[in-house]
């Protein structure tokens, strides 16, 4: 399940339970829409409630990231599960995106709302 909210800086995305291909298609659509409204939008990905993901979703996500990696600004990832964090870190090695990891969404939002380009 996925929840997507537009913010001044871009998108807040929260994933719950299993991240499926259908969820990814919803995220892809929202991401392409926000790129039309905000130049290089930032994104908060809250994976703290994510339990699993499907392989077909992971393949599509990697394709999307490689195709659109220059369309987005900073990416904040909230994650506490070691395996989900490892998967996120491995996917960032394949692209030029280097997300910043946080223990909670509040810290991630403060970082994204700030003007620093760390």
N, C-alpha and C positions, 0 to 999 in steps of 0.2 A: 504494500500500500504506500501511496505517496501523497504528500501535502506540499503544495507550491504556493508561495506568497510573494508578490512583487514588493520590493522595497525601493527607497530612493537610490541605493547603490546597485540594485540588480535583483537577485532572487534569493529567498530563503527556501530551502528544500529539506524536508524531513522525510526519511524513509522508515517504514515500520515493517517488521516481520520479514517478508521476502520481497526482494527487488526483482520484478519480472520484466519481460520484454514490453508488455503493455504499459507498465509504469514508466519504463525508459522512453517509450514513444511520447508519453505525456510530458516528461521532462524535456525531451528534444524539442517538442513544439513550443513549450514555454520559453526555452532558451533562445530559440530562433526569433520568437516574438520580442523578447526583451532586448535583443541585439539591435532591433529596428528602432527602439525607443531610447536606449542608453548606450553611448559609445563605450565599448569595452566594459560591460557590466561586471561587477563582482558577484560572487556567489557563495552562499553558506550552505554546505551540505551536512546535515545532521544525520549521522549514521549510528547514533547511540542506541537506537531502538531496532536497528537492522539485525536480523538473525541469519539471513542467507540471501543468496542471489542466484539467478539462473545463468547458465553458461551462455545461452543465446543473447541475454541482456549484456553480459560482459563483453562479448565480441562486438556488438553494436555500439556499446559505449566507447570502446577503444577506437573504432572507426570514426565516430563522431568527434572524439577529442582530437584525433590527428587532423581531421578536416577543418575543425573550427578552433584550433588551439590559439590562434592570434586574435580571435574575436572577443575573448574574455579577459578581464583584469585579474584581480586577486581571488583566490579560492581558499575559503576557510572550511576545514573539515573537522567535525566534532565526532569523535569515535573513542570508545573505551574497550572494545573487543580486540584482542591482539591479532586475531586472524583476519578480521575485516580491515584493520589498520594495515596489516601486511599487504593485503590485496590492493588497497588504495595506494600504498607506497609503490608497489610494483607497477601498477598502471601508470603512475606519474613518471616512471623511468622511461617509458616508451614514448612519451611526448615531452615537450619543453615546459609543460606546466609543472610548477613546484608549489603545491598547496601548503598552507601552514596548518598544523594540527593543534586542536584544542581539546580540553577535557570537558568543557560545557559550552552551550550555545551562547550564554551571556557574554563570555570572554570573546568568542568569535564575533559577535555582533559589535562589540566595542571596537575591536580591531578593524572591522569592515567600515564602521561609521567614521573612523578617524581618517585623516588625510595622508597618513604615512603610506608610502609605497613599498614597505619592507618586502 
